[in-house]
Amino acid sequence: MGLQVEGSQPMFRLASVLYSLIATAFAGSAVIAVLSAGFVTTVAIISAALVGGLLALPAAWFVARRLYTSQA
């Protein structure tokens, strides 16, 4: 059980495109949540953006795998 799937090169490209969209949404949501909670320091904002970007990695891979394997 690894990350290699038959034809993983096109799936990696799809995951990369999806990552750019998903990471923006996750990082933006995390920054909004941090600011709404009253944490207005630079460290809190950058940390929230980084966490959102990191959480987007498995999410983008999962969405890409679902889209790629469900194509007929």
Helices and strands as residue ranges (DSSP letters): H 8-36, H 42-69
